[in-house]
Structure formats: C-alpha cells, structure tokens
Amino acid sequence: MQIYIVEQGDTLASIAAAHYADIFGIIYDNQIPYPYRLAIGQALLITGPEDSRAVPYGAYVNGYAYPFIGNYVLGQTLPYLTSLSVFSYGFTTEGYLIPPTPDDVPMIQAAVEAGTAPVLTLTPFGPDGRFNNYLISVLVNDWEVRRTLIQELLYTIDEKGFRGVDIDFEFILAQDRDSFTSFVAQVRSEVNKLGYPVSVALAPKTSDTQTGLLYEGKDYEGLGEAADSVLLMTYEWGYTYGPAMAVAPLNKVKEVVEYAITKIPPEKIDLGIPNYGYDWTLPFVRGASKALTIGNVEAVQIAIENGADIQFDETAMSPWFRYHRYGTGHEVWFEDVRSLQAKFDLIRSYGLRGMGYWQIMQLFRANWLLLDYNFGIRKR
C-alpha cells in the first residue's frame, strides 16, 4: 500500500500502470466518480495485497453517528469500528433521558450484528440544540437528579443493548469542574457493574491553567482517573465561524497529546480525528463569515470542478486549496490519506489506545483501508 500524489499529465491509466495496480481498484478505494477526473496534488491510496496488512496494534476505534446515518455507509464502516457512539441522548433538569430521533434501535442492532459495541452518548443539549451549562450545573450538583439520570442510563443500557456510555459535556463552568469529575466517577462505578466501560470527551487543553469556557471545567487528571478512557477532541481549530485553517493541524494536535500524557496514562487516551472539512468564503469577517461543512471526498471534487491544485501544509500536515466562484474567493481545508497517516503515526509513537472519529456520516473509504493497513483492525 502506498500514497501517490497526482502530478500534471497523470491519468488513472498511467498511475495504475506505473504501480502495477488495478485501475478499478484505485477508482473504488478512492471513491472517484465518473468521468474519473483527478486534481493536481490529490493524494491517492493505492492498495497492495491482503498480506501487506500491519501486525495488529490493538488500536481501539470509535465512530460517532446520528441515527439517520445511511445503511450503506454504516454497513461499510462497522467492520472497522470497535465501538459505535450513538449521538445522542439528552436529559431534563429532573434527570430523565431524552432519546435521539429517529429511533436508534436499527443502528444498535446493526452494530451488534457486526461485532461492534454500541455506546450511549450523553450530551447536555438545551432546547436550542446547543450545549447548556445550566443543565450541567443542575445535574452535577443535585444528588437526586444524578440518581434519577443514572437509573435511566442503566435501564436504557439494558433495554436497548448498549455496551458502554460516553459522556460528552462541553462548556462546563469552572465552579462545576470537581462536581462534574465526581459525576463521571459515579456513572462509571454503576455502569462498570454491568460490565461496560465509561468514556469522557475532553476539550483540547495544553496546560492546567488554560483559560476559557471550553477548558476550565475539564480536569484532565481527575477525569483520566474517573473514566475508563478519554477522547481528546483534537479538531475544530478551523471551525464554522473562525478563519480558514486546518481543522486538526498536527502541530496543535501534538501539543494537546503531549500535555495529556502528563496527566492521563496513554493507554487510556483516544485521539479525536475529524472526518470532514470546511469551505470558507474570503475574506474572513468575524461575526459574519460562516464556513460550509464538506466531506473529504467532496472537497477533492470541488477542487476538480474549479480547476484548483491541491496544496499540502507540511506544518499542519493538512491538504488545502483556494478557488474562485461567481467572483467570490474560497479556501478549503480537509483531510486526506497523508494527513490521516500523520495522525496514525502520532497514535503509535505516543502509545495511545486508539482514536475516535467525529463523525462517520459520510463514507471516506480510503481512511478505513489505510487504518486497517496501519493497525490491522478490520473484522473479517
């Protein structure tokens, strides 16, 4: 298996011939649509024989998905996942769970049939669909609300066949930090009695004293002890309302990992990996600009349709390009097999447990093939 970067004058036929590869295999693996055009700078995964897979690393692989995920995408992805986080269950101020819509039973059943553990993801979303720190405060500081919610969790796990809980709380107030850590430990104690693990998502901190609503309520060391595992949400440097930049620049991701391993054993840490990119309009105007979320396969097609050459930032280890449409400038950052390989190398070099993908709603087949090549995790 190798990664090839498309050059001027290349065709699929010439690339396949040069690498003694099956042209239709390249088309399928890289999801290249008819009429099979390529972009200069595009990274292609060229697969080798089955026996070229890596010696299994034992990497843990989680993917987040909404219940409305397409059956084909889910079926193509489940063989590569250790667990599937169903996104998401909310709760009321009294501690009663609010299930997702549509019904999540079909995806839970599909996961179990594929040998993938379905995980209940708990989030504190308010009526506006955003993280609500008032809900968090009520829950973590009221023992009766805690008791009710934990009973609800245990009942739902048993009723629906979940095999774990993931706690994804964001914008926790600084004064609720220790209460939140205590809540995670309490959930873990009860869920562990059923034989299932509890994970917690962590905002990407780089120091104990980092300020900001995303960071002050998350005690890395305390949560590392309270939960069975943690997910570092190492993405969203480039985000919907921010300036154009890599979503998960490797230099920034590495800073988070290097801090995290001083507080949490590496074998309890999963690295967050984005399965998406953004298309920004230029110039960026804070408060007015809004990037469009796009898929990684879609990003390449945008480059092709607009005659853009794909560049690669060697510091961020991320692909990007600019183009113009209807008199407006655009800048796109996304993930490809080069940026993903850099993240896989980081996981291995720091001895992390594995990774968690936000999210798997769009199929990026080359990612999963590359993942299997690196870690030997696909269920046959």
FENGIQUI-V890742 format. One record per pair of residues at least 4 apart in sequence whose C-alpha atoms are under 7 Angstrom apart, sorted by sequence separation. I is the first residue (numbers start at 0). J is the second residue. D is the distance in whole Angstrom. If there is no record, write none. Layout:
i=I j=J d=D
i=I j=J d=D
This chain:
i=5 j=9 d=6
i=9 j=13 d=6
i=10 j=14 d=6
i=11 j=15 d=6
i=12 j=16 d=6
i=13 j=17 d=6
i=14 j=18 d=6
i=15 j=19 d=6
i=16 j=20 d=6
i=21 j=25 d=6
i=22 j=26 d=6
i=23 j=27 d=6
i=24 j=28 d=6
i=25 j=29 d=6
i=26 j=30 d=6
i=27 j=31 d=7
i=31 j=35 d=6
i=47 j=51 d=6
i=64 j=68 d=7
i=69 j=73 d=6
i=70 j=74 d=6
i=71 j=75 d=6
i=72 j=76 d=6
i=73 j=77 d=6
i=76 j=80 d=7
i=90 j=94 d=6
i=91 j=95 d=5
i=99 j=103 d=7
i=103 j=107 d=6
i=104 j=108 d=6
i=105 j=109 d=6
i=106 j=110 d=6
i=107 j=111 d=6
i=108 j=112 d=6
i=109 j=113 d=6
i=110 j=114 d=6
i=111 j=115 d=5
i=124 j=128 d=5
i=125 j=129 d=6
i=131 j=135 d=7
i=132 j=136 d=6
i=133 j=137 d=6
i=134 j=138 d=6
i=135 j=139 d=6
i=136 j=140 d=6
i=137 j=141 d=6
i=141 j=145 d=6
i=142 j=146 d=6
i=143 j=147 d=6
i=144 j=148 d=6
i=145 j=149 d=6
i=146 j=150 d=6
i=147 j=151 d=6
i=148 j=152 d=6
i=149 j=153 d=6
i=150 j=154 d=6
i=151 j=155 d=6
i=152 j=156 d=6
i=153 j=157 d=6
i=154 j=158 d=6
i=155 j=159 d=6
i=156 j=160 d=5
i=157 j=161 d=7
i=171 j=175 d=7
i=172 j=176 d=7
i=175 j=179 d=6
i=176 j=180 d=6
i=177 j=181 d=6
i=178 j=182 d=6
i=179 j=183 d=6
i=180 j=184 d=6
i=181 j=185 d=6
i=182 j=186 d=6
i=183 j=187 d=6
i=184 j=188 d=6
i=185 j=189 d=6
i=186 j=190 d=6
i=187 j=191 d=6
i=188 j=192 d=7
i=190 j=194 d=7
i=191 j=195 d=5
i=205 j=209 d=7
i=210 j=214 d=6
i=211 j=215 d=6
i=218 j=222 d=6
i=219 j=223 d=6
i=220 j=224 d=6
i=221 j=225 d=6
i=222 j=226 d=6
i=237 j=241 d=6
i=248 j=252 d=6
i=249 j=253 d=6
i=250 j=254 d=7
i=251 j=255 d=7
i=252 j=256 d=6
i=253 j=257 d=6
i=254 j=258 d=6
i=255 j=259 d=6
i=256 j=260 d=6
i=257 j=261 d=7
i=259 j=263 d=6
i=260 j=264 d=6
i=263 j=267 d=7
i=284 j=288 d=5
i=293 j=297 d=6
i=294 j=298 d=6
i=295 j=299 d=7
i=296 j=300 d=7
i=297 j=301 d=6
i=298 j=302 d=6
i=299 j=303 d=6
i=300 j=304 d=6
i=301 j=305 d=6
i=302 j=306 d=6
i=303 j=307 d=6
i=312 j=316 d=5
i=323 j=327 d=5
i=324 j=328 d=7
i=334 j=338 d=6
i=335 j=339 d=6
i=336 j=340 d=6
i=337 j=341 d=6
i=338 j=342 d=7
i=339 j=343 d=6
i=340 j=344 d=6
i=341 j=345 d=6
i=342 j=346 d=6
i=343 j=347 d=6
i=344 j=348 d=6
i=345 j=349 d=6
i=346 j=350 d=6
i=347 j=351 d=6
i=364 j=368 d=6
i=365 j=369 d=6
i=366 j=370 d=6
i=367 j=371 d=6
i=368 j=372 d=6
i=369 j=373 d=6
i=370 j=374 d=6
i=371 j=375 d=5
i=9 j=14 d=7
i=15 j=20 d=5
i=26 j=31 d=5
i=68 j=73 d=7
i=90 j=95 d=5
i=91 j=96 d=7
i=110 j=115 d=5
i=111 j=116 d=6
i=124 j=129 d=5
i=125 j=130 d=6
i=156 j=161 d=5
i=171 j=176 d=7
i=190 j=195 d=6
i=191 j=196 d=6
i=204 j=209 d=7
i=209 j=214 d=6
i=210 j=215 d=6
i=223 j=228 d=7
i=237 j=242 d=7
i=247 j=252 d=7
i=260 j=265 d=6
i=283 j=288 d=6
i=293 j=298 d=7
i=302 j=307 d=5
i=311 j=316 d=7
i=312 j=317 d=5
i=323 j=328 d=4
i=334 j=339 d=7
i=346 j=351 d=5
i=371 j=376 d=5
i=15 j=21 d=6
i=90 j=96 d=4
i=110 j=116 d=6
i=111 j=117 d=7
i=124 j=130 d=5
i=125 j=131 d=5
i=138 j=144 d=6
i=139 j=145 d=7
i=156 j=162 d=7
i=190 j=196 d=7
i=209 j=215 d=7
i=223 j=229 d=7
i=237 j=243 d=6
i=302 j=308 d=7
i=311 j=317 d=6
i=312 j=318 d=6
i=322 j=328 d=6
i=323 j=329 d=6
i=371 j=377 d=6
i=15 j=22 d=5
i=89 j=96 d=6
i=90 j=97 d=5
i=110 j=117 d=6
i=123 j=130 d=6
i=124 j=131 d=6
i=138 j=145 d=6
i=237 j=244 d=5
i=311 j=318 d=4
i=322 j=329 d=5
i=346 j=353 d=7
i=88 j=96 d=6
i=89 j=97 d=5
i=123 j=131 d=6
i=237 j=245 d=5
i=238 j=246 d=7
i=310 j=318 d=6
i=311 j=319 d=6
i=321 j=329 d=5
i=322 j=330 d=7
i=88 j=97 d=6
i=89 j=98 d=7
i=187 j=196 d=7
i=236 j=245 d=7
i=237 j=246 d=4
i=309 j=318 d=7
i=310 j=319 d=5
i=321 j=330 d=4
i=12 j=22 d=6
i=88 j=98 d=5
i=107 j=117 d=6
i=187 j=197 d=5
i=204 j=214 d=6
i=236 j=246 d=5
i=279 j=289 d=7
i=280 j=290 d=7
i=309 j=319 d=6
i=310 j=320 d=6
i=320 j=330 d=6
i=321 j=331 d=6
i=11 j=22 d=6
i=88 j=99 d=6
i=123 j=134 d=6
i=202 j=213 d=6
i=235 j=246 d=5
i=236 j=247 d=6
i=279 j=290 d=4
i=309 j=320 d=5
i=320 j=331 d=5
i=87 j=99 d=6
i=123 j=135 d=6
i=202 j=214 d=6
i=234 j=246 d=5
i=235 j=247 d=6
i=278 j=290 d=5
i=279 j=291 d=6
i=308 j=320 d=7
i=319 j=331 d=5
i=320 j=332 d=7
i=234 j=247 d=5
i=277 j=290 d=6
i=278 j=291 d=5
i=307 j=320 d=7
i=319 j=332 d=4
i=29 j=43 d=7
i=233 j=247 d=6
i=277 j=291 d=5
i=278 j=292 d=7
i=307 j=321 d=7
i=318 j=332 d=6
i=319 j=333 d=6
i=29 j=44 d=7
i=277 j=292 d=5
i=278 j=293 d=7
i=307 j=322 d=6
i=318 j=333 d=6
i=201 j=217 d=7
i=276 j=292 d=6
i=277 j=293 d=6
i=317 j=333 d=7
i=318 j=334 d=6
i=275 j=292 d=7
i=276 j=293 d=5
i=305 j=322 d=6
i=317 j=334 d=6
i=318 j=335 d=7
i=62 j=80 d=7
i=275 j=293 d=6
i=276 j=294 d=6
i=61 j=80 d=6
i=66 j=85 d=7
i=233 j=252 d=6
i=275 j=294 d=5
i=276 j=295 d=6
i=25 j=45 d=6
i=60 j=80 d=5
i=61 j=81 d=6
i=62 j=82 d=7
i=63 j=83 d=6
i=64 j=84 d=6
i=65 j=85 d=6
i=275 j=295 d=6
i=60 j=81 d=5
i=61 j=82 d=5
i=62 j=83 d=5
i=63 j=84 d=5
i=64 j=85 d=6
i=65 j=86 d=5
i=317 j=338 d=5
i=59 j=81 d=6
i=60 j=82 d=7
i=61 j=83 d=6
i=62 j=84 d=6
i=63 j=85 d=6
i=64 j=86 d=6
i=316 j=338 d=5
i=61 j=84 d=7
i=63 j=86 d=6
i=83 j=110 d=7
i=199 j=226 d=6
i=198 j=226 d=5
i=201 j=229 d=7
i=203 j=231 d=6
i=197 j=226 d=6
i=198 j=227 d=6
i=199 j=228 d=7
i=200 j=229 d=6
i=201 j=230 d=6
i=202 j=231 d=6
i=203 j=232 d=6
i=336 j=365 d=7
i=197 j=227 d=5
i=198 j=228 d=5
i=199 j=229 d=5
i=200 j=230 d=5
i=201 j=231 d=5
i=202 j=232 d=5
i=203 j=233 d=6
i=246 j=276 d=7
i=336 j=366 d=6
i=196 j=227 d=6
i=197 j=228 d=7
i=198 j=229 d=5
i=199 j=230 d=6
i=200 j=231 d=6
i=201 j=232 d=6
i=7 j=39 d=6
i=83 j=115 d=7
i=85 j=117 d=7
i=88 j=120 d=6
i=89 j=121 d=6
i=163 j=195 d=5
i=164 j=196 d=7
i=165 j=197 d=6
i=166 j=198 d=6
i=167 j=199 d=6
i=200 j=232 d=7
i=5 j=38 d=7
i=6 j=39 d=5
i=77 j=110 d=7
i=82 j=115 d=5
i=83 j=116 d=6
i=84 j=117 d=6
i=85 j=118 d=6
i=87 j=120 d=5
i=88 j=121 d=5
i=89 j=122 d=5
i=90 j=123 d=7
i=162 j=195 d=6
i=163 j=196 d=5
i=164 j=197 d=5
i=165 j=198 d=5
i=166 j=199 d=5
i=167 j=200 d=5
i=5 j=39 d=5
i=6 j=40 d=6
i=66 j=100 d=7
i=67 j=101 d=7
i=81 j=115 d=5
i=82 j=116 d=4
i=83 j=117 d=5
i=84 j=118 d=5
i=85 j=119 d=6
i=86 j=120 d=6
i=87 j=121 d=6
i=88 j=122 d=6
i=89 j=123 d=6
i=163 j=197 d=6
i=164 j=198 d=6
i=165 j=199 d=6
i=166 j=200 d=6
i=5 j=40 d=5
i=66 j=101 d=6
i=78 j=113 d=6
i=80 j=115 d=6
i=81 j=116 d=6
i=82 j=117 d=6
i=83 j=118 d=6
i=84 j=119 d=6
i=85 j=120 d=6
i=87 j=122 d=6
i=89 j=124 d=6
i=298 j=333 d=7
i=4 j=40 d=6
i=5 j=41 d=5
i=66 j=102 d=7
i=77 j=113 d=6
i=82 j=118 d=7
i=84 j=120 d=6
i=135 j=171 d=7
i=243 j=279 d=6
i=4 j=41 d=6
i=5 j=42 d=6
i=66 j=103 d=5
i=149 j=186 d=6
i=153 j=190 d=7
i=233 j=270 d=7
i=234 j=271 d=7
i=4 j=42 d=5
i=77 j=115 d=7
i=132 j=170 d=6
i=140 j=178 d=6
i=229 j=267 d=6
i=230 j=268 d=6
i=231 j=269 d=6
i=233 j=271 d=5
i=234 j=272 d=7
i=295 j=333 d=6
i=3 j=42 d=6
i=4 j=43 d=6
i=130 j=169 d=6
i=132 j=171 d=6
i=136 j=175 d=6
i=139 j=178 d=5
i=187 j=226 d=6
i=228 j=267 d=5
i=229 j=268 d=5
i=230 j=269 d=5
i=231 j=270 d=5
i=232 j=271 d=5
i=233 j=272 d=7
i=234 j=273 d=6
i=295 j=334 d=6
i=2 j=42 d=6
i=3 j=43 d=5
i=66 j=106 d=7
i=130 j=170 d=7
i=132 j=172 d=7
i=139 j=179 d=6
i=172 j=212 d=7
i=176 j=216 d=4
i=223 j=263 d=5
i=227 j=267 d=7
i=228 j=268 d=6
i=229 j=269 d=6
i=230 j=270 d=6
i=231 j=271 d=5
i=295 j=335 d=7
i=2 j=43 d=6
i=3 j=44 d=7
i=171 j=212 d=7
i=175 j=216 d=6
i=176 j=217 d=6
i=180 j=221 d=6
i=184 j=225 d=4
i=230 j=271 d=6
i=242 j=283 d=6
i=2 j=44 d=5
i=92 j=134 d=6
i=119 j=161 d=6
i=170 j=212 d=5
i=171 j=213 d=7
i=173 j=215 d=5
i=176 j=218 d=7
i=180 j=222 d=6
i=183 j=225 d=6
i=184 j=226 d=6
i=220 j=262 d=5
i=1 j=44 d=6
i=2 j=45 d=6
i=118 j=161 d=5
i=139 j=182 d=6
i=170 j=213 d=5
i=172 j=215 d=7
i=173 j=216 d=4
i=183 j=226 d=6
i=219 j=262 d=6
i=220 j=263 d=6
i=1 j=45 d=5
i=94 j=138 d=7
i=117 j=161 d=5
i=118 j=162 d=6
i=119 j=163 d=6
i=120 j=164 d=6
i=121 j=165 d=6
i=122 j=166 d=7
i=169 j=213 d=6
i=172 j=216 d=5
i=241 j=285 d=7
i=0 j=45 d=6
i=1 j=46 d=7
i=92 j=137 d=6
i=117 j=162 d=6
i=118 j=163 d=5
i=119 j=164 d=5
i=120 j=165 d=5
i=121 j=166 d=5
i=122 j=167 d=5
i=123 j=168 d=6
i=171 j=216 d=5
i=180 j=225 d=7
i=0 j=46 d=4
i=92 j=138 d=7
i=116 j=162 d=6
i=118 j=164 d=5
i=119 j=165 d=6
i=120 j=166 d=6
i=121 j=167 d=6
i=122 j=168 d=6
i=281 j=327 d=7
i=0 j=47 d=4
i=118 j=165 d=7
i=120 j=167 d=7
i=280 j=327 d=7
i=281 j=328 d=5
i=240 j=288 d=6
i=280 j=328 d=6
i=281 j=329 d=5
i=205 j=254 d=6
i=240 j=289 d=5
i=280 j=329 d=4
i=94 j=144 d=5
i=205 j=255 d=5
i=239 j=289 d=5
i=240 j=290 d=6
i=279 j=329 d=5
i=280 j=330 d=6
i=93 j=144 d=5
i=94 j=145 d=7
i=204 j=255 d=6
i=239 j=290 d=5
i=278 j=329 d=7
i=279 j=330 d=5
i=95 j=147 d=7
i=96 j=148 d=7
i=203 j=255 d=6
i=206 j=258 d=6
i=239 j=291 d=7
i=278 j=330 d=6
i=279 j=331 d=6
i=94 j=147 d=5
i=95 j=148 d=6
i=205 j=258 d=5
i=278 j=331 d=4
i=94 j=148 d=4
i=277 j=331 d=6
i=278 j=332 d=7
i=96 j=151 d=6
i=104 j=159 d=7
i=277 j=332 d=6
i=95 j=151 d=7
i=276 j=332 d=6
i=277 j=333 d=6
i=276 j=333 d=4
i=275 j=333 d=6
i=276 j=334 d=7
i=275 j=334 d=7
i=250 j=314 d=6
i=250 j=315 d=6
i=249 j=315 d=5
i=248 j=315 d=4
i=249 j=316 d=6
i=294 j=361 d=7
i=296 j=363 d=7
i=248 j=316 d=6
i=295 j=363 d=7
i=248 j=317 d=7
i=245 j=315 d=7
i=245 j=317 d=6
i=269 j=351 d=6
i=272 j=354 d=7
i=274 j=356 d=6
i=268 j=351 d=5
i=269 j=352 d=6
i=270 j=353 d=6
i=271 j=354 d=6
i=272 j=355 d=6
i=273 j=356 d=6
i=274 j=357 d=6
i=266 j=350 d=7
i=268 j=352 d=5
i=269 j=353 d=5
i=270 j=354 d=4
i=271 j=355 d=5
i=272 j=356 d=5
i=273 j=357 d=5
i=274 j=358 d=6
i=265 j=350 d=6
i=266 j=351 d=5
i=267 j=352 d=6
i=268 j=353 d=7
i=269 j=354 d=4
i=270 j=355 d=6
i=271 j=356 d=6
i=272 j=357 d=6
i=273 j=358 d=7
i=274 j=359 d=7
i=246 j=332 d=7
i=265 j=351 d=5
i=266 j=352 d=5
i=269 j=355 d=6
i=243 j=330 d=7
i=245 j=332 d=5
i=265 j=352 d=7
i=244 j=332 d=6
i=230 j=355 d=7
i=38 j=302 d=7
i=38 j=303 d=5
i=37 j=303 d=7
i=40 j=308 d=6
i=41 j=309 d=6
i=39 j=308 d=5
i=40 j=309 d=5
i=38 j=308 d=6
i=39 j=309 d=6
i=40 j=310 d=6
i=38 j=309 d=7
i=79 j=367 d=7
i=72 j=361 d=7
i=72 j=362 d=6
i=44 j=336 d=7
i=68 j=360 d=6
i=42 j=335 d=7
i=59 j=352 d=6
i=60 j=353 d=6
i=61 j=354 d=6
i=62 j=355 d=6
i=63 j=356 d=6
i=42 j=336 d=7
i=58 j=352 d=6
i=59 j=353 d=4
i=60 j=354 d=5
i=61 j=355 d=4
i=62 j=356 d=5
i=63 j=357 d=6
i=64 j=358 d=6
i=58 j=353 d=5
i=59 j=354 d=6
i=60 j=355 d=6
i=61 j=356 d=6
i=62 j=357 d=6
i=63 j=358 d=5
i=64 j=359 d=6
i=62 j=358 d=6
i=63 j=359 d=6
i=64 j=360 d=6
i=62 j=359 d=6
i=79 j=376 d=6
i=79 j=377 d=5
i=78 j=377 d=5
i=79 j=378 d=6
i=78 j=378 d=5
i=58 j=374 d=6
i=57 j=374 d=7
i=56 j=374 d=5
i=52 j=371 d=7
i=53 j=372 d=5
i=55 j=374 d=5
i=56 j=375 d=7
i=52 j=372 d=5
i=53 j=373 d=5
i=54 j=374 d=7
i=55 j=375 d=5
i=44 j=365 d=6
i=52 j=373 d=7
i=53 j=374 d=6
i=54 j=375 d=6
i=55 j=376 d=7
i=53 j=375 d=5
i=52 j=375 d=6
i=29 j=364 d=7
i=28 j=364 d=6
i=29 j=365 d=6
i=28 j=365 d=6
